[in-house]
Every structure is written in structure tokens, then in C-alpha cells.
């Protein structure tokens, strides 16, 4: 693949935003500072009330700012995708940052492959006195998940790869269909599940990263109580199970492990009616499966000497971590 071809690649960056006036500037700076410039940055406002227009004044000629046609992050991404002109799509979050070569490296890897999307590493970090720090000092997804099994298989065991770490072919997203618009906190999980069904082995590179910024107002579902979030999660798990898990691609044991998620939720919920629903969905014998799952997870944490499993592909290289963090201006 010629360098000129990569540099001519049109990438649309789509960012849902709600009340991020204090953070969006640094996010946009990290995108505008890319070695491969996007053809457009589309900001979709989901009902901000914090003076976001004023915060974007100095960027008004560099971004497209539009109102969400619906409500929630899923609807905002759909709204952005409707007007996106790029052949590649980067869904990004309004509080995160890209290392400077992210778009170039991902576009290069995507165009040189037959893959439908590319993943790369991410780092949980916070800005303390103007310097980026990673609490766990770990690079996530530095190494791809084991190619012995599909992405959906590893998702059953608890793997999740954040959508902002990916670059997509737009034609693939059109094939997948729209983001869900009736959920708030788990829309990215069910979307990844659908992506993984059509591209079970996405491409991967580790030459760039995005910074998953840690801050006070982290979640888009922060205004939801635990029971509401759990009910939403249960609903999307049921949707995924009914849509996919009866397929011949999954073994009976895969199905048991998937249903153990219901049992795990039942052990922590304080709502007795919801607990009964979860236990009924989990089926019999889940205490044994739950015990096996917890033991396997404990062994995995021992192997990585962290809170993460081998499937998360972590790197503990201090030099690599510092290089990524220091590249953020």
C-alpha cells in the first residue's frame, strides 16, 4: 500500500457529546493533531446544557456540529453516520484522546488487510497537574485476543474492547445496521456483539493507542440507579442470547457460560423480583458453573498479576506506556 493512498483515505470521526464543555477541547486537539487528518469531525449534541456552543467557538470552522435526531449515544452515532462522507469511520468519545498516529496507523492496517475493522490498544489514564498518569500502569489490548476462538467467544468469557479503539469500513457499518436507540449504558456491548458476529477475527495493531480518560463524570448512565442499569444489561444479554447463542457455532458449554452472567447478576441484586427473573433465566446448576467461572478468572488474574485476564492482551512495558502518554499534548 502506497503512502499516498493511505494519506488520501477519507476518515469521518463521529463524536456524541453531552455536557463535555470542559473536556471536548483537548479531545478535539488530539484529533486535529493527527498525522493523518480526518476529512471531517462530526459532533452530535445530545441535549447539552453546559454552554457547549461557546466551548466550541474556536473550533467552529474545523468541526460539524449538529443536533441529535433522537436521544442517547446510540441515536447520536446514527445521526452522525447519516451525514458522514468518509470511506472509513471512527466512532470516538467526547472525553477521550488519540495518540498522534492513530488514524494513520489504523487506516494503513485496515487498507492493507481484508478485515472489516481494526482494533488497537487503549490506556486508562487521568490528567494530574498537567501530566497523564495510568493508575494500573497497564496498556490494554496491546496484544490481540487469542485467534484460536472468535471475538464472540471471548465476549462470553468477559472480554470487551471499547469501540473508540476501532476504525471501520463504512460499508461494513452499513451492513451491520444502526446503533440501538432504546438503551443507554450497554449499547456499545450489543453493538460489539453484532460486529463480532460478522467479523469474528478483526485486525489488530499496537503502534498507536487511545486514552480512556478517567474523570468524575465518567458514565453516560450516571443518572441511572443500579437496578435500572442491571435490567438494561439483562435485556441486551437476552437479546444477544436469543439472536445468536442457539447457533451451531456455539457449544452447550458456551451457552452455560453465557447464562452464568444472569446468575452473577442475581447474586448481587437486592431486588427479589428481579433476582427471581435472573435465576429462572440462568437455569439449574448455575452455582457450579459460577464456581468454575470464578476459579478460572482467579487463575487468569494470577497469570497476568493484575485484575485482567490473558484475553485482554495487556502489556506492562513502562517504556511503551510512557511513550504513549507523553505523545498526548
MARZAMAR-468798 format. One record per atom (N, C-alpha, C): residue in three letters; atom name; x, y, z. Coordinates in steps of 0.2 Angstrom, whole numbers, plus 5000, padded with zeros to 4 digits. Layout:
N
ala CA X Y Z
...
END
This chain:
329
unk N 5004 4994 5000
unk CA 5000 5000 5000
unk C 5004 5006 5000
unk N 5003 5010 4995
unk CA 5007 5017 4994
unk C 5005 5022 5000
unk N 5010 5026 5002
unk CA 5009 5031 5007
unk C 5004 5036 5005
unk N 5004 5038 4998
unk CA 5000 5042 4995
unk C 4993 5040 4996
unk N 4992 5033 4995
unk CA 4985 5030 4995
unk C 4982 5031 5002
unk N 4986 5029 5007
unk CA 4984 5030 5014
unk C 4982 5037 5016
unk N 4987 5042 5014
unk CA 4985 5049 5016
unk C 4979 5052 5012
unk N 4977 5048 5007
unk CA 4971 5051 5003
unk C 4965 5048 5006
unk N 4965 5043 5011
unk CA 4960 5040 5014
unk C 4955 5045 5018
unk N 4949 5045 5016
unk CA 4944 5049 5020
unk C 4941 5046 5026
unk N 4943 5049 5032
unk CA 4940 5046 5038
unk C 4936 5051 5041
unk N 4930 5049 5043
unk CA 4925 5053 5047
unk C 4925 5051 5054
unk N 4926 5056 5058
unk CA 4926 5055 5066
unk C 4920 5057 5068
unk N 4916 5053 5072
unk CA 4909 5054 5074
unk C 4909 5054 5082
unk N 4907 5060 5085
unk CA 4908 5060 5092
unk C 4901 5062 5095
unk N 4898 5058 5099
unk CA 4892 5060 5103
unk C 4894 5065 5108
unk N 4891 5070 5110
unk CA 4893 5074 5115
unk C 4887 5077 5119
unk N 4888 5076 5126
unk CA 4883 5079 5131
unk C 4886 5082 5137
unk N 4886 5088 5138
unk CA 4889 5092 5143
unk C 4897 5090 5144
unk N 4901 5091 5139
unk CA 4908 5090 5140
unk C 4912 5096 5138
unk N 4909 5102 5140
unk CA 4912 5108 5138
unk C 4919 5109 5141
unk N 4920 5106 5146
unk CA 4927 5107 5150
unk C 4932 5102 5147
unk N 4930 5097 5143
unk CA 4934 5092 5141
unk C 4935 5091 5133
unk N 4930 5094 5130
unk CA 4930 5092 5122
unk C 4936 5096 5119
unk N 4938 5101 5121
unk CA 4944 5105 5118
unk C 4950 5100 5117
unk N 4952 5097 5123
unk CA 4958 5093 5122
unk C 4957 5087 5118
unk N 4950 5084 5118
unk CA 4949 5079 5113
unk C 4950 5081 5106
unk N 4947 5086 5104
unk CA 4947 5089 5098
unk C 4955 5090 5096
unk N 4958 5093 5100
unk CA 4966 5095 5099
unk C 4969 5088 5097
unk N 4968 5083 5101
unk CA 4971 5076 5099
unk C 4969 5074 5092
unk N 4963 5075 5090
unk CA 4961 5073 5083
unk C 4964 5078 5078
unk N 4964 5084 5079
unk CA 4966 5089 5074
unk C 4974 5088 5074
unk N 4977 5085 5079
unk CA 4984 5085 5079
unk C 4987 5078 5076
unk N 4982 5074 5072
unk CA 4984 5068 5069
unk C 4988 5069 5063
unk N 4993 5064 5062
unk CA 4997 5064 5057
unk C 4993 5063 5050
unk N 4988 5059 5051
unk CA 4983 5059 5045
unk C 4977 5062 5047
unk N 4975 5068 5044
unk CA 4969 5072 5046
unk C 4963 5069 5044
unk N 4958 5069 5048
unk CA 4951 5066 5046
unk C 4948 5071 5041
unk N 4944 5068 5036
unk CA 4941 5073 5032
unk C 4935 5077 5035
unk N 4933 5075 5041
unk CA 4928 5078 5045
unk C 4927 5076 5052
unk N 4926 5080 5056
unk CA 4924 5078 5063
unk C 4917 5080 5064
unk N 4913 5076 5066
unk CA 4906 5077 5067
unk C 4904 5076 5074
unk N 4902 5082 5077
unk CA 4900 5082 5084
unk C 4892 5082 5084
unk N 4889 5077 5088
unk CA 4882 5077 5088
unk C 4880 5078 5095
unk N 4877 5084 5096
unk CA 4875 5086 5103
unk C 4868 5082 5105
unk N 4869 5079 5111
unk CA 4863 5075 5114
unk C 4860 5079 5119
unk N 4859 5086 5118
unk CA 4855 5090 5123
unk C 4859 5093 5129
unk N 4865 5095 5127
unk CA 4870 5098 5132
unk C 4866 5104 5135
unk N 4868 5106 5141
unk CA 4866 5112 5145
unk C 4871 5116 5148
unk N 4877 5114 5146
unk CA 4883 5117 5149
unk C 4887 5122 5145
unk N 4884 5125 5140
unk CA 4887 5130 5136
unk C 4892 5127 5131
unk N 4890 5122 5128
unk CA 4895 5118 5124
unk C 4896 5122 5117
unk N 4891 5126 5115
unk CA 4892 5130 5109
unk C 4898 5135 5110
unk N 4898 5138 5116
unk CA 4903 5143 5117
unk C 4910 5140 5118
unk N 4910 5134 5121
unk CA 4917 5130 5121
unk C 4919 5128 5114
unk N 4915 5127 5109
unk CA 4917 5125 5103
unk C 4918 5131 5098
unk N 4918 5137 5101
unk CA 4919 5143 5096
unk C 4925 5143 5092
unk N 4931 5142 5095
unk CA 4937 5142 5092
unk C 4938 5136 5087
unk N 4933 5131 5087
unk CA 4933 5125 5083
unk C 4928 5125 5077
unk N 4924 5131 5077
unk CA 4918 5131 5073
unk C 4920 5130 5065
unk N 4926 5131 5063
unk CA 4927 5130 5056
unk C 4931 5123 5055
unk N 4931 5120 5060
unk CA 4935 5113 5060
unk C 4931 5107 5061
unk N 4925 5109 5064
unk CA 4920 5103 5066
unk C 4913 5104 5063
unk N 4909 5099 5062
unk CA 4902 5100 5060
unk C 4898 5098 5066
unk N 4894 5103 5069
unk CA 4891 5102 5075
unk C 4883 5102 5073
unk N 4880 5096 5075
unk CA 4873 5095 5073
unk C 4869 5092 5079
unk N 4863 5093 5079
unk CA 4859 5091 5085
unk C 4857 5083 5084
unk N 4856 5080 5089
unk CA 4854 5073 5089
unk C 4847 5072 5086
unk N 4846 5068 5082
unk CA 4839 5067 5079
unk C 4835 5063 5084
unk N 4838 5059 5089
unk CA 4835 5055 5094
unk C 4837 5057 5101
unk N 4838 5052 5105
unk CA 4840 5053 5112
unk C 4845 5048 5114
unk N 4851 5050 5117
unk CA 4856 5045 5119
unk C 4861 5044 5114
unk N 4867 5040 5116
unk CA 4873 5040 5112
unk C 4872 5036 5106
unk N 4868 5031 5106
unk CA 4867 5027 5100
unk C 4863 5031 5095
unk N 4858 5034 5096
unk CA 4855 5039 5092
unk C 4860 5044 5089
unk N 4864 5047 5093
unk CA 4869 5052 5091
unk C 4874 5049 5086
unk N 4876 5043 5087
unk CA 4881 5040 5082
unk C 4877 5038 5075
unk N 4871 5036 5076
unk CA 4867 5035 5070
unk C 4866 5042 5066
unk N 4865 5047 5070
unk CA 4864 5054 5066
unk C 4870 5056 5063
unk N 4876 5055 5066
unk CA 4882 5057 5063
unk C 4884 5053 5057
unk N 4882 5046 5057
unk CA 4884 5042 5052
unk C 4879 5043 5046
unk N 4874 5046 5047
unk CA 4869 5048 5041
unk C 4873 5053 5036
unk N 4876 5057 5039
unk CA 4879 5063 5035
unk C 4887 5062 5034
unk N 4890 5057 5037
unk CA 4897 5055 5036
unk C 4899 5054 5029
unk N 4904 5057 5026
unk CA 4906 5056 5019
unk C 4912 5051 5019
unk N 4915 5050 5024
unk CA 4922 5046 5024
unk C 4921 5039 5022
unk N 4926 5036 5019
unk CA 4925 5028 5017
unk C 4927 5024 5023
unk N 4930 5027 5029
unk CA 4931 5024 5035
unk C 4928 5028 5040
unk N 4926 5025 5046
unk CA 4923 5028 5051
unk C 4926 5027 5058
unk N 4927 5032 5062
unk CA 4930 5032 5068
unk C 4925 5035 5073
unk N 4921 5030 5077
unk CA 4917 5032 5082
unk C 4922 5034 5088
unk N 4921 5040 5091
unk CA 4925 5042 5097
unk C 4921 5045 5102
unk N 4924 5046 5108
unk CA 4920 5048 5114
unk C 4923 5055 5115
unk N 4918 5060 5118
unk CA 4920 5067 5119
unk C 4925 5068 5125
unk N 4927 5063 5129
unk CA 4931 5064 5134
unk C 4938 5060 5133
unk N 4939 5057 5128
unk CA 4945 5053 5127
unk C 4950 5056 5122
unk N 4956 5053 5121
unk CA 4961 5056 5117
unk C 4964 5051 5112
unk N 4967 5053 5107
unk CA 4970 5049 5102
unk C 4978 5050 5102
unk N 4982 5045 5102
unk CA 4989 5047 5101
unk C 4990 5049 5094
unk N 4995 5053 5092
unk CA 4995 5057 5086
unk C 4995 5053 5079
unk N 4997 5046 5080
unk CA 4997 5042 5073
unk C 4992 5038 5073
unk N 4987 5038 5077
unk CA 4981 5033 5077
unk C 4978 5032 5071
unk N 4975 5038 5068
unk CA 4971 5037 5062
unk C 4976 5035 5056
unk N 4982 5037 5055
unk CA 4986 5034 5050
unk C 4988 5027 5051
unk N 4990 5025 5057
unk CA 4991 5018 5058
unk C 4985 5013 5057
unk N 4980 5015 5059
unk CA 4974 5011 5058
unk C 4971 5011 5051
unk N 4972 5017 5048
unk CA 4970 5017 5041
unk C 4975 5012 5037
unk N 4981 5013 5038
unk CA 4986 5009 5035
unk C 4984 5001 5036
unk N 4983 4999 5042
unk CA 4982 4992 5043
unk C 4975 4990 5040
unk N 4970 4994 5040
unk CA 4964 4992 5038
unk C 4964 4991 5030
unk N 4967 4996 5027
unk CA 4968 4996 5019
unk C 4972 4990 5017
unk N 4977 4988 5021
unk CA 4982 4983 5019
unk C 4979 4976 5020
unk N 4973 4976 5023
unk CA 4970 4969 5025
unk C 4963 4968 5022
unk N 4961 4962 5023
unk CA 4954 4961 5021
unk C 4949 4961 5026
unk N 4951 4964 5032
unk CA 4947 4965 5038
unk C 4942 4970 5037
unk N 4937 4970 5041
unk CA 4931 4975 5041
unk C 4932 4980 5046
unk N 4936 4979 5051
unk CA 4938 4984 5056
unk C 4944 4982 5059
unk N 4948 4987 5062
unk CA 4954 4986 5065
unk C 4954 4988 5073
unk N 4957 4985 5077
unk CA 4957 4987 5084
unk C 4965 4989 5086
unk N 4965 4993 5091
unk CA 4972 4994 5094
unk C 4972 4996 5101
unk N 4977 4997 5105
unk CA 4977 4997 5112
unk C 4974 5003 5115
unk N 4972 5003 5121
unk CA 4970 5008 5125
unk C 4972 5008 5132
unk N 4972 5014 5135
unk CA 4975 5015 5142
unk C 4971 5019 5146
unk N 4969 5016 5152
unk CA 4965 5020 5157
unk C 4970 5025 5160
unk N 4968 5032 5159
unk CA 4973 5037 5162
unk C 4969 5043 5164
unk N 4972 5047 5169
unk CA 4969 5053 5171
unk C 4975 5058 5171
unk N 4973 5065 5170
unk CA 4977 5070 5169
unk C 4978 5073 5176
unk N 4984 5073 5179
unk CA 4985 5075 5186
unk C 4991 5081 5185
unk N 4989 5087 5187
unk CA 4993 5093 5187
unk C 4997 5093 5180
unk N 4993 5092 5175
unk CA 4995 5093 5168
unk C 4999 5087 5165
unk N 4999 5081 5169
unk CA 5003 5076 5167
unk C 4999 5069 5167
unk N 4999 5065 5161
unk CA 4995 5059 5161
unk C 4998 5054 5165
unk N 4993 5051 5169
unk CA 4995 5045 5173
unk C 4991 5039 5172
unk N 4993 5033 5172
unk CA 4989 5027 5172
unk C 4989 5024 5179
unk N 4983 5023 5182
unk CA 4983 5021 5189
unk C 4986 5013 5189
unk N 4984 5009 5184
unk CA 4987 5002 5184
unk C 4993 5001 5181
unk N 4996 5006 5177
unk CA 5002 5006 5173
unk C 5002 5000 5168
unk N 4996 5000 5165
unk CA 4995 4994 5160
unk C 4992 4997 5153
unk N 4995 4994 5148
unk CA 4992 4995 5141
unk C 4987 4989 5140
unk N 4981 4991 5139
unk CA 4976 4986 5137
unk C 4975 4984 5130
unk N 4974 4978 5128
unk CA 4973 4976 5121
unk C 4980 4977 5117
unk N 4985 4977 5120
unk CA 4992 4978 5117
unk C 4993 4972 5112
unk N 4991 4966 5115
unk CA 4991 4960 5111
unk C 4984 4958 5109
unk N 4982 4956 5103
unk CA 4975 4954 5102
unk C 4973 4948 5106
unk N 4967 4947 5106
unk CA 4964 4941 5109
unk C 4967 4935 5105
unk N 4967 4929 5108
unk CA 4969 4923 5105
unk C 4965 4921 5099
unk N 4968 4920 5093
unk CA 4964 4919 5087
unk C 4962 4912 5087
unk N 4963 4908 5092
unk CA 4960 4901 5092
unk C 4953 4901 5093
unk N 4950 4906 5095
unk CA 4942 4907 5096
unk C 4940 4914 5093
unk N 4934 4914 5092
unk CA 4931 4921 5089
unk C 4930 4926 5094
unk N 4929 4932 5092
unk CA 4928 4938 5097
unk C 4922 4936 5101
unk N 4917 4934 5098
unk CA 4911 4932 5102
unk C 4912 4927 5108
unk N 4916 4922 5106
unk CA 4918 4918 5111
unk C 4921 4921 5117
unk N 4926 4925 5116
unk CA 4929 4929 5121
unk C 4925 4934 5125
unk N 4920 4937 5121
unk CA 4915 4941 5125
unk C 4911 4937 5129
unk N 4909 4931 5128
unk CA 4906 4926 5133
unk C 4909 4926 5139
unk N 4916 4926 5139
unk CA 4920 4925 5145
unk C 4922 4932 5148
unk N 4919 4937 5145
unk CA 4920 4944 5148
unk C 4924 4949 5145
unk N 4927 4947 5139
unk CA 4931 4952 5135
unk C 4926 4958 5132
unk N 4928 4964 5133
unk CA 4925 4969 5130
unk C 4931 4974 5127
unk N 4930 4976 5121
unk CA 4935 4980 5118
unk C 4931 4987 5116
unk N 4934 4992 5119
unk CA 4930 4999 5118
unk C 4930 5001 5110
unk N 4924 5003 5108
unk CA 4923 5005 5101
unk C 4927 5010 5099
unk N 4929 5015 5103
unk CA 4934 5021 5101
unk C 4941 5018 5099
unk N 4942 5012 5101
unk CA 4949 5009 5099
unk C 4949 5006 5092
unk N 4943 5007 5088
unk CA 4942 5004 5082
unk C 4942 5009 5076
unk N 4944 5006 5070
unk CA 4942 5010 5064
unk C 4938 5005 5059
unk N 4933 5008 5056
unk CA 4929 5003 5052
unk C 4928 5005 5045
unk N 4927 5001 5041
unk CA 4925 5002 5034
unk C 4918 5004 5034
unk N 4916 5010 5031
unk CA 4909 5012 5032
unk C 4904 5007 5029
unk N 4906 5004 5023
unk CA 4902 4999 5020
unk C 4900 4993 5025
unk N 4905 4992 5029
unk CA 4903 4986 5034
unk C 4898 4989 5039
unk N 4899 4995 5042
unk CA 4894 4998 5046
unk C 4887 4998 5043
unk N 4887 5000 5037
unk CA 4880 5000 5033
unk C 4877 4993 5033
unk N 4881 4988 5033
unk CA 4879 4981 5033
unk C 4877 4979 5040
unk N 4880 4981 5045
unk CA 4878 4980 5052
unk C 4871 4983 5054
unk N 4870 4989 5052
unk CA 4864 4992 5053
unk C 4865 4997 5059
unk N 4860 5001 5061
unk CA 4860 5006 5066
unk C 4862 5004 5073
unk N 4865 5009 5077
unk CA 4865 5008 5084
unk C 4859 5007 5087
unk N 4858 5003 5093
unk CA 4852 5003 5096
unk C 4850 5010 5100
unk N 4844 5012 5100
unk CA 4842 5018 5102
unk C 4838 5018 5109
unk N 4837 5012 5111
unk CA 4832 5011 5117
unk C 4836 5010 5123
unk N 4842 5010 5123
unk CA 4846 5008 5129
unk C 4852 5014 5129
unk N 4854 5014 5136
unk CA 4859 5020 5137
unk C 4866 5017 5139
unk N 4866 5012 5143
unk CA 4873 5010 5146
unk C 4876 5004 5143
unk N 4872 5000 5139
unk CA 4875 4994 5137
unk C 4875 4994 5129
unk N 4873 5000 5126
unk CA 4873 5000 5119
unk C 4879 4998 5115
unk N 4885 4999 5118
unk CA 4891 4998 5115
unk C 4893 4990 5115
unk N 4890 4987 5120
unk CA 4891 4979 5121
unk C 4887 4976 5116
unk N 4881 4977 5115
unk CA 4877 4974 5110
unk C 4879 4976 5103
unk N 4882 4982 5102
unk CA 4884 4984 5095
unk C 4890 4980 5094
unk N 4895 4979 5099
unk CA 4901 4975 5098
unk C 4899 4968 5096
unk N 4894 4965 5100
unk CA 4892 4958 5098
unk C 4890 4957 5091
unk N 4886 4962 5088
unk CA 4884 4962 5081
unk C 4890 4962 5077
unk N 4895 4967 5078
unk CA 4901 4967 5074
unk C 4905 4961 5074
unk N 4905 4958 5080
unk CA 4909 4952 5081
unk C 4906 4946 5077
unk N 4899 4946 5076
unk CA 4896 4941 5073
unk C 4898 4941 5065
unk N 4899 4947 5062
unk CA 4900 4947 5055
unk C 4908 4948 5054
unk N 4912 4950 5059
unk CA 4919 4950 5058
unk C 4922 4947 5065
unk N 4922 4940 5065
unk CA 4924 4936 5071
unk C 4932 4937 5073
unk N 4936 4939 5068
unk CA 4943 4940 5069
unk C 4945 4947 5066
unk N 4944 4952 5070
unk CA 4946 4959 5067
unk C 4953 4960 5067
unk N 4956 4964 5063
unk CA 4963 4966 5063
unk C 4965 4969 5069
unk N 4971 4969 5070
unk CA 4974 4972 5076
unk C 4981 4975 5075
unk N 4982 4981 5078
unk CA 4989 4984 5078
unk C 4991 4987 5085
unk N 4997 4987 5086
unk CA 4999 4990 5093
unk C 5003 4996 5093
unk N 5003 4999 5087
unk CA 5008 5005 5086
unk C 5005 5012 5088
unk N 4998 5012 5090
unk CA 4995 5018 5092
unk C 4990 5016 5098
unk N 4987 5021 5101
unk CA 4983 5020 5106
unk C 4978 5025 5107
unk N 4972 5024 5111
unk CA 4968 5030 5113
unk C 4968 5030 5121
unk N 4967 5036 5123
unk CA 4967 5036 5131
unk C 4960 5037 5133
unk N 4959 5032 5137
unk CA 4952 5031 5140
unk C 4952 5036 5146
unk N 4950 5042 5146
unk CA 4951 5047 5151
unk C 4947 5045 5157
unk N 4950 5045 5163
unk CA 4946 5044 5169
unk C 4945 5051 5172
unk N 4939 5052 5174
unk CA 4937 5058 5177
unk C 4930 5057 5181
unk N 4928 5063 5184
unk CA 4922 5062 5189
unk C 4916 5060 5186
unk N 4914 5063 5180
unk CA 4908 5062 5177
unk C 4909 5057 5171
unk N 4910 5050 5173
unk CA 4913 5045 5168
unk C 4907 5043 5164
unk N 4902 5041 5167
unk CA 4897 5037 5163
unk C 4891 5041 5160
unk N 4889 5039 5154
unk CA 4883 5042 5151
unk C 4877 5040 5155
unk N 4877 5034 5159
unk CA 4871 5032 5163
unk C 4872 5033 5170
unk N 4876 5038 5172
unk CA 4877 5040 5179
unk C 4871 5042 5182
unk N 4866 5044 5179
unk CA 4859 5046 5182
unk C 4855 5040 5183
unk N 4857 5034 5181
unk CA 4853 5028 5182
unk C 4855 5025 5188
unk N 4850 5022 5192
unk CA 4851 5018 5198
unk C 4854 5011 5196
unk N 4857 5007 5200
unk CA 4860 5001 5199
unk C 4855 4996 5196
unk N 4848 4996 5199
unk CA 4843 4991 5196
unk C 4842 4993 5189
unk N 4841 4999 5187
unk CA 4839 5001 5181
unk C 4845 4999 5176
unk N 4851 5000 5178
unk CA 4857 4998 5174
unk C 4857 4990 5173
unk N 4856 4986 5178
unk CA 4856 4979 5178
unk C 4850 4976 5174
unk N 4844 4980 5174
unk CA 4839 4977 5170
unk C 4840 4979 5162
unk N 4843 4984 5161
unk CA 4845 4986 5154
unk C 4850 4981 5152
unk N 4855 4979 5156
unk CA 4860 4974 5154
unk C 4857 4967 5153
unk N 4852 4965 5157
unk CA 4849 4959 5156
unk C 4845 4959 5150
unk N 4842 4964 5148
unk CA 4838 4964 5142
unk C 4843 4964 5136
unk N 4849 4967 5136
unk CA 4853 4966 5130
unk C 4856 4959 5130
unk N 4858 4956 5135
unk CA 4860 4950 5136
unk C 4855 4945 5133
unk N 4849 4945 5135
unk CA 4844 4941 5132
unk C 4843 4942 5125
unk N 4844 4948 5122
unk CA 4843 4949 5115
unk C 4849 4946 5111
unk N 4855 4946 5114
unk CA 4861 4943 5111
unk C 4860 4935 5111
unk N 4858 4933 5117
unk CA 4857 4926 5118
unk C 4852 4923 5113
unk N 4846 4926 5112
unk CA 4840 4924 5108
unk C 4842 4925 5100
unk N 4847 4930 5099
unk CA 4848 4931 5092
unk C 4854 4926 5090
unk N 4858 4924 5094
unk CA 4865 4921 5092
unk C 4866 4914 5095
unk N 4865 4914 5102
unk CA 4868 4908 5105
unk C 4865 4901 5104
unk N 4859 4901 5100
unk CA 4857 4895 5098
unk C 4860 4892 5092
unk N 4864 4896 5089
unk CA 4868 4895 5083
unk C 4872 4889 5084
unk N 4874 4885 5079
unk CA 4878 4879 5079
unk C 4885 4881 5080
unk N 4887 4888 5080
unk CA 4894 4890 5081
unk C 4895 4890 5088
unk N 4890 4889 5093
unk CA 4891 4889 5100
unk C 4890 4882 5103
unk N 4894 4880 5107
unk CA 4893 4874 5111
unk C 4888 4874 5117
unk N 4886 4869 5119
unk CA 4882 4869 5125
unk C 4885 4872 5131
unk N 4892 4871 5131
unk CA 4896 4874 5137
unk C 4896 4882 5136
unk N 4897 4884 5130
unk CA 4897 4891 5128
unk C 4890 4894 5131
unk N 4884 4891 5130
unk CA 4878 4893 5132
unk C 4877 4893 5140
unk N 4880 4888 5143
unk CA 4880 4888 5150
unk C 4884 4894 5153
unk N 4890 4896 5150
unk CA 4894 4901 5152
unk C 4891 4908 5151
unk N 4887 4908 5145
unk CA 4884 4914 5144
unk C 4878 4915 5149
unk N 4875 4910 5151
unk CA 4869 4911 5156
unk C 4872 4912 5163
unk N 4878 4910 5164
unk CA 4881 4912 5171
unk C 4881 4919 5172
unk N 4881 4923 5167
unk CA 4881 4931 5168
unk C 4874 4932 5172
unk N 4869 4929 5170
unk CA 4862 4930 5174
unk C 4863 4928 5181
unk N 4866 4923 5183
unk CA 4867 4920 5189
unk C 4872 4925 5193
unk N 4877 4928 5190
unk CA 4881 4933 5193
unk C 4878 4939 5195
unk N 4873 4941 5191
unk CA 4869 4947 5192
unk C 4864 4946 5198
unk N 4862 4940 5198
unk CA 4857 4938 5203
unk C 4860 4938 5210
unk N 4866 4936 5211
unk CA 4870 4936 5217
unk C 4871 4943 5220
unk N 4870 4948 5216
unk CA 4872 4955 5219
unk C 4866 4959 5219
unk N 4860 4958 5215
unk CA 4855 4962 5215
unk C 4851 4962 5222
unk N 4848 4967 5224
unk CA 4844 4967 5230
unk C 4837 4967 5229
unk N 4835 4967 5223
unk CA 4828 4967 5221
unk C 4826 4959 5220
unk N 4821 4957 5225
unk CA 4820 4950 5225
unk C 4816 4948 5218
unk N 4812 4952 5216
unk CA 4808 4950 5210
unk C 4812 4950 5204
unk N 4817 4954 5203
unk CA 4822 4954 5198
unk C 4827 4948 5199
unk N 4828 4946 5205
unk CA 4833 4941 5206
unk C 4830 4934 5204
unk N 4823 4934 5205
unk CA 4819 4928 5203
unk C 4820 4927 5195
unk N 4819 4933 5192
unk CA 4819 4933 5184
unk C 4826 4930 5182
unk N 4831 4933 5185
unk CA 4838 4931 5183
unk C 4839 4924 5184
unk N 4837 4921 5190
unk CA 4838 4914 5192
unk C 4834 4909 5187
unk N 4828 4911 5185
unk CA 4824 4907 5181
unk C 4828 4907 5174
unk N 4830 4913 5172
unk CA 4834 4913 5165
unk C 4840 4909 5165
unk N 4844 4909 5171
unk CA 4850 4906 5171
unk C 4849 4898 5171
unk N 4844 4896 5174
unk CA 4843 4888 5174
unk C 4846 4885 5180
unk N 4845 4879 5180
unk CA 4848 4875 5185
unk C 4855 4873 5185
unk N 4859 4872 5191
unk CA 4866 4870 5191
unk C 4870 4876 5190
unk N 4868 4882 5190
unk CA 4872 4888 5188
unk C 4877 4889 5194
unk N 4876 4887 5200
unk CA 4880 4888 5206
unk C 4887 4885 5204
unk N 4887 4879 5201
unk CA 4893 4875 5199
unk C 4897 4879 5193
unk N 4893 4881 5188
unk CA 4896 4885 5183
unk C 4899 4891 5185
unk N 4895 4894 5190
unk CA 4898 4901 5193
unk C 4904 4900 5197
unk N 4905 4894 5200
unk CA 4911 4892 5204
unk C 4917 4891 5199
unk N 4915 4887 5194
unk CA 4920 4886 5189
unk C 4923 4893 5186
unk N 4918 4897 5184
unk CA 4920 4903 5181
unk C 4924 4908 5186
unk N 4922 4908 5192
unk CA 4926 4912 5197
unk C 4933 4909 5198
unk N 4934 4903 5198
unk CA 4940 4899 5198
unk C 4945 4901 5192
unk N 4942 4900 5186
unk CA 4945 4902 5180
unk C 4948 4909 5180
unk N 4943 4914 5182
unk CA 4945 4921 5182
unk C 4951 4922 5187
unk N 4951 4918 5193
unk CA 4956 4919 5198
unk C 4963 4917 5195
unk N 4963 4911 5192
unk CA 4969 4909 5189
unk C 4971 4914 5183
unk N 4967 4917 5179
unk CA 4969 4922 5174
unk C 4972 4928 5177
unk N 4969 4930 5183
unk CA 4972 4936 5186
unk C 4979 4934 5189
unk N 4980 4928 5191
unk CA 4987 4926 5194
unk C 4992 4926 5188
unk N 4989 4924 5182
unk CA 4994 4923 5177
unk C 4996 4930 5174
unk N 4992 4935 5175
unk CA 4993 4942 5172
unk C 4996 4946 5178
unk N 4995 4944 5184
unk CA 4997 4948 5190
unk C 4994 4955 5190
unk N 4987 4954 5188
unk CA 4983 4960 5188
unk C 4976 4959 5189
unk N 4972 4964 5188
unk CA 4964 4962 5188
unk C 4962 4960 5181
unk N 4966 4959 5177
unk CA 4964 4957 5170
unk C 4966 4950 5168
unk N 4962 4948 5163
unk CA 4963 4941 5160
unk C 4968 4941 5155
unk N 4971 4935 5153
unk CA 4976 4934 5147
unk C 4972 4937 5141
unk N 4966 4936 5140
unk CA 4962 4938 5134
unk C 4962 4945 5133
unk N 4964 4949 5138
unk CA 4964 4957 5137
unk C 4971 4959 5134
unk N 4975 4955 5133
unk CA 4982 4956 5130
unk C 4986 4962 5133
unk N 4986 4962 5139
unk CA 4990 4968 5142
unk C 4997 4968 5141
unk N 5000 4974 5142
unk CA 5007 4975 5142
unk C 5009 4979 5148
unk N 5014 4977 5151
unk CA 5017 4981 5157
unk C 5023 4985 5155
unk N 5024 4985 5149
unk CA 5031 4989 5147
unk C 5030 4996 5149
unk N 5034 4998 5154
unk CA 5034 5005 5156
unk C 5036 5010 5151
unk N 5041 5008 5147
unk CA 5043 5012 5141
unk C 5038 5014 5136
unk N 5034 5008 5134
unk CA 5029 5009 5129
unk C 5023 5013 5132
unk N 5022 5012 5138
unk CA 5016 5016 5142
unk C 5018 5023 5142
unk N 5024 5025 5144
unk CA 5026 5032 5144
unk C 5027 5035 5137
unk N 5029 5031 5132
unk CA 5029 5034 5125
unk C 5022 5036 5123
unk N 5017 5032 5124
unk CA 5010 5033 5123
unk C 5008 5039 5126
unk N 5009 5040 5133
unk CA 5006 5045 5137
unk C 5009 5052 5135
unk N 5016 5051 5134
unk CA 5020 5058 5133
unk C 5018 5061 5126
unk N 5015 5056 5122
unk CA 5013 5059 5115
unk C 5007 5063 5115
unk N 5003 5063 5121
unk CA 4997 5067 5121
unk C 4999 5074 5123
unk N 4997 5079 5120
unk CA 4999 5086 5121
unk C 4994 5089 5126
END
